[in-house]
Amino acid sequence: MIKNIIIITGNAGSAFFLNELKFVGNYYDAVYIIDFSGDQAIGDWIAEKYGYNYINCKMHVLQTLRWSYIRDFASWLNNDYVRKEIAQNIEASIKGIKRLCYILFYGIFCVHGKKAIDKVVELTDGPIDLYSYWLSRPAFLAAQYNMNRMGRIRHIISRAHGYDLYVERNTMNYLPFRKFADSNIDVIYFISEHGKNYYKSRYQEYGLDMKAEKKIARLGVFDSGHKKNVVGKNEIIFVSCSSIIPVKRVDLIIDVISELSHENVRWIHFGEGKLKRELRKKCNKKMKHAKYVFYGEIDNKKLLLEYQKLDADFFINLSDSEGIPVSIMEAMSFGIPVIARNVGGIQEIVNAGNGLLLERDDPVGIAKEIDQFLDNIDQNGNFYNSLCRKAYETWDERYNAEVNYRLFYEEIAKIEG
């Protein structure tokens, strides 16, 4: 019997999602990817490289005001769980209006996505697993099918990462339809123990019936093929990689490096974001003794080549909130020790054996701690070699894509509905 899987993701072209795609075809006869990024070129590339079916559901379709879409949207609004969600969150305030708009945006996503999924169901034979890559709009869309599985939808699952999990990362401090999703998804796979515990404690506190099974399924990256084991003596090179947005605290990295007493320091940041211009100005004012480069947006393959070429000494992450960053996994696959704040699931990947785990957020205090850390390395070269070895071992034992994704798809493909 043909076994199908429909994967709903935000952007199928993201590097960490692409890491999974080479494995799913080993466990399913037909793979359908529903993507809302609007980038057909990515879909064509996926179809050519992996042979998977790519469905591009562009959000602007609703703007054509097709009557069928309007009727479907009105029907969606008439659901009891939708009216309840609106009633519980609407109020005469800017926050209330924003939350209402957010709920309606979920509805638009649902209308589009449901048409795409229904088409797959109509044109295929055999059981279908629904897999949402994010515990947000895609998970809400997948959860709709628990109300009428049509005898074909075998299993409904979702991953949970960071922004789709930690409510504090949302500007409205709100993620819609949490109770509905949890009540209609079979299993939620968290990428960290911290995320799983956070979810359970937060929503039990608000009286959410915890119906979905909660499991851990870690992400992973591939072996870089390059092992670092010697610290640069003439220049210490720090690298970071993230969007330049408030939660990532690139500004704090600047403050910390500006306070370091060590000379001959270079910092290179990979990534783009709305704060880039502002932070470049900040660097011009504060970074007097350290060199810096804003590299900008970079393709993942090129990023890994840059890590190898730079022979970076440390990866640094000072975010306010994280799941377990793929960027840290990638650095550790090179054997690069990591300096990071203890937020989210960071403590599950960074420790005293493979880097420096920070328990503070003041730049002067962090800089002093890093200075002491570097002094220890200067006095004991074997210590740095040990950090590099342990960083690589952490990746190999817990975040190796070859292991993690095979186990993940092997499990979900075998689960009985």
Residue pairs with C-beta under 8 A, 6 or more apart in sequence:
1 126
1 127
2 29
2 30
2 124
2 125
2 126
3 27
3 28
3 29
3 30
3 126
3 127
3 129
3 413
4 28
4 29
4 30
4 31
4 32
4 120
4 124
4 126
4 127
4 128
4 129
5 24
5 28
5 30
5 31
5 32
5 128
5 129
5 130
5 131
5 413
6 32
6 33
6 34
6 117
6 120
6 128
6 129
6 130
6 131
7 24
7 31
7 32
7 33
7 34
7 131
7 133
8 34
8 113
8 117
8 130
8 131
8 132
8 133
8 138
8 141
8 142
9 17
9 33
9 34
9 35
9 132
9 133
9 134
9 138
10 35
10 36
10 37
10 133
10 134
10 137
10 138
11 17
11 35
11 36
11 37
11 39
11 42
12 18
12 33
12 35
12 37
12 42
12 43
12 46
12 54
13 37
13 39
13 42
13 45
15 300
15 326
16 219
16 221
16 326
17 133
18 300
19 219
19 220
19 221
19 222
19 326
19 401
19 405
20 401
20 405
20 408
20 409
21 46
21 50
21 52
22 50
22 405
23 405
23 406
23 408
23 409
24 31
24 52
24 409
25 31
25 50
25 51
25 52
26 406
26 409
27 409
27 410
27 412
27 413
28 129
28 409
28 413
29 126
30 53
30 124
31 50
31 52
31 53
32 52
32 53
32 54
32 55
32 120
33 43
33 46
33 52
33 53
33 54
33 55
34 55
34 57
34 113
34 116
34 117
34 138
35 42
35 43
35 54
35 55
35 56
35 57
36 57
36 58
36 59
36 109
36 112
36 113
37 56
38 56
38 58
38 59
38 60
39 56
40 56
42 54
43 54
43 55
43 56
44 54
46 52
46 54
47 53
47 54
53 120
55 116
55 119
55 120
57 112
57 113
57 115
57 116
59 108
59 109
59 112
61 69
61 112
62 69
62 73
62 108
62 111
62 112
69 111
69 112
72 111
72 114
72 115
73 107
73 108
73 111
76 82
76 107
76 110
76 111
77 83
77 107
81 177
81 180
82 103
82 107
85 103
85 176
85 177
85 180
86 100
86 103
89 96
89 99
89 100
89 103
89 174
89 176
90 96
90 99
90 100
95 172
98 172
99 172
99 174
99 176
102 172
102 174
102 176
103 176
103 177
105 137
106 137
106 140
106 176
106 177
109 137
109 140
109 141
110 137
110 140
110 141
110 144
113 137
113 138
113 141
114 141
114 144
117 130
117 141
117 145
120 128
121 128
121 150
121 152
121 153
126 152
127 152
127 153
127 154
127 417
128 152
128 153
128 154
129 153
129 154
129 155
129 156
129 157
129 412
129 413
130 142
130 145
130 153
130 155
130 156
130 157
131 142
131 157
131 158
131 159
131 412
132 138
132 139
132 141
132 142
132 157
132 158
132 159
132 185
133 158
133 159
134 158
134 159
134 160
134 161
134 164
135 158
135 159
135 160
135 161
135 164
135 165
135 181
135 188
136 163
136 164
136 175
138 158
139 158
139 164
139 181
139 185
140 176
140 177
140 180
140 181
142 156
142 157
142 158
142 185
143 156
143 177
143 180
143 181
143 183
143 184
143 185
144 184
145 153
145 156
145 184
146 153
146 156
146 183
146 184
146 185
147 184
153 417
154 417
155 186
155 187
155 412
155 415
155 417
156 184
156 185
156 186
157 185
157 186
157 187
157 188
157 189
157 412
158 181
158 185
158 187
158 188
158 189
159 188
159 189
159 190
159 191
159 217
160 188
160 189
160 190
160 191
160 195
160 196
160 199
161 191
161 195
161 323
162 169
162 195
162 321
162 322
162 323
162 344
163 169
163 170
164 175
165 190
165 195
165 198
165 199
165 323
166 195
166 198
166 321
166 323
166 344
167 173
167 174
167 175
167 202
168 321
169 247
169 321
178 203
178 208
179 203
179 208
179 209
181 212
182 188
182 203
182 208
182 209
182 210
182 211
182 212
183 209
183 211
183 212
184 211
185 212
186 212
186 213
186 415
186 417
187 212
187 213
187 214
187 215
187 412
187 415
188 199
188 212
188 213
188 214
188 215
189 215
189 216
189 217
189 408
190 196
190 199
190 214
190 215
190 216
190 217
191 216
191 217
191 218
191 219
191 323
191 324
191 345
192 216
192 218
192 323
192 324
192 344
192 345
192 348
193 216
193 345
193 348
194 323
194 344
194 345
194 347
194 348
195 323
195 344
195 345
196 214
196 215
196 216
199 214
200 210
200 214
203 210
204 210
217 404
217 407
217 408
217 411
218 324
218 398
218 399
218 404
219 324
219 326
219 329
219 399
219 401
219 404
220 329
220 399
220 400
220 401
220 402
220 403
220 404
220 405
221 326
221 329
221 330
221 333
221 395
221 399
221 400
221 401
222 333
222 400
222 401
222 402
223 333
223 396
223 400
223 402
224 304
224 307
224 308
224 330
224 333
224 334
226 307
226 308
226 334
226 335
227 334
227 335
227 388
227 392
228 311
228 312
228 313
228 334
228 335
228 336
228 388
229 335
229 385
229 388
229 389
230 384
230 385
231 313
231 377
231 381
231 384
232 311
232 313
234 264
235 264
235 265
235 266
236 262
236 264
236 265
236 266
236 313
236 314
236 374
237 266
237 267
237 268
237 310
237 311
237 312
237 313
237 314
238 253
238 257
238 265
238 266
238 267
238 268
238 312
238 313
238 314
238 315
238 316
238 339
239 267
239 268
239 269
239 270
239 307
239 310
239 312
239 314
239 315
239 316
239 331
239 336
240 250
240 253
240 267
240 268
240 269
240 270
240 271
240 315
240 316
240 317
240 327
241 269
241 270
241 271
241 303
241 315
241 327
241 330
241 331
242 248
242 250
242 269
242 271
242 317
242 319
242 325
242 327
243 271
243 272
243 273
244 250
244 269
244 271
244 272
244 273
244 274
244 275
244 276
244 279
245 273
245 274
245 275
246 275
246 320
247 319
247 320
247 321
248 273
248 319
248 320
249 318
249 319
249 320
250 269
250 273
250 275
250 279
250 318
251 275
251 279
251 282
252 318
252 361
252 363
252 366
253 267
253 269
253 316
253 318
254 279
254 282
254 283
254 286
254 287
254 292
255 286
255 363
256 316
256 318
256 363
256 366
256 367
256 370
257 265
257 267
257 287
257 290
257 292
257 367
258 286
258 287
258 288
258 290
258 363
258 367
259 363
259 364
259 366
259 367
259 368
260 290
260 367
260 370
260 371
261 367
261 371
262 371
262 374
263 289
265 289
265 290
265 291
266 290
266 291
266 292
266 293
267 287
267 290
267 291
267 292
267 293
267 316
268 292
268 293
268 295
268 310
268 312
269 292
269 293
269 294
269 295
270 295
270 296
270 298
270 303
270 306
271 295
271 296
271 297
271 298
272 296
272 297
276 294
279 294
280 294
283 292
283 294
295 306
298 306
303 330
304 330
304 334
307 330
307 331
307 334
307 336
308 334
312 331
312 334
312 336
313 336
313 337
314 336
314 337
314 338
314 339
314 355
315 327
315 328
315 331
315 332
315 336
315 337
315 338
315 339
315 355
316 338
316 339
316 340
317 325
317 327
317 328
317 338
317 339
317 340
317 341
317 346
318 340
318 341
318 358
318 361
318 366
319 325
319 340
319 341
319 343
319 344
320 341
320 343
320 361
321 343
321 344
322 343
322 344
322 345
322 346
323 344
323 345
324 344
324 345
324 346
324 348
324 349
324 399
325 346
328 338
328 340
328 346
328 349
328 350
329 349
329 395
329 399
331 338
331 391
332 338
332 349
332 354
332 391
332 392
332 394
332 395
332 399
333 392
333 395
333 399
334 391
334 392
335 388
335 389
335 391
335 392
336 388
336 391
337 354
337 355
337 356
337 384
337 387
337 388
337 391
338 349
338 350
338 354
338 355
338 356
338 391
339 350
339 355
339 356
339 358
339 370
339 373
340 346
340 350
340 355
340 356
340 357
340 358
341 357
341 358
341 359
341 360
341 361
342 350
342 357
342 358
342 359
346 357
347 357
348 398
349 394
349 398
349 399
350 356
350 357
351 357
353 386
353 387
353 390
353 394
354 387
354 390
354 391
354 393
354 394
355 387
355 391
356 369
356 370
356 373
358 366
358 369
360 366
360 369
376 383
377 383
377 384
377 387
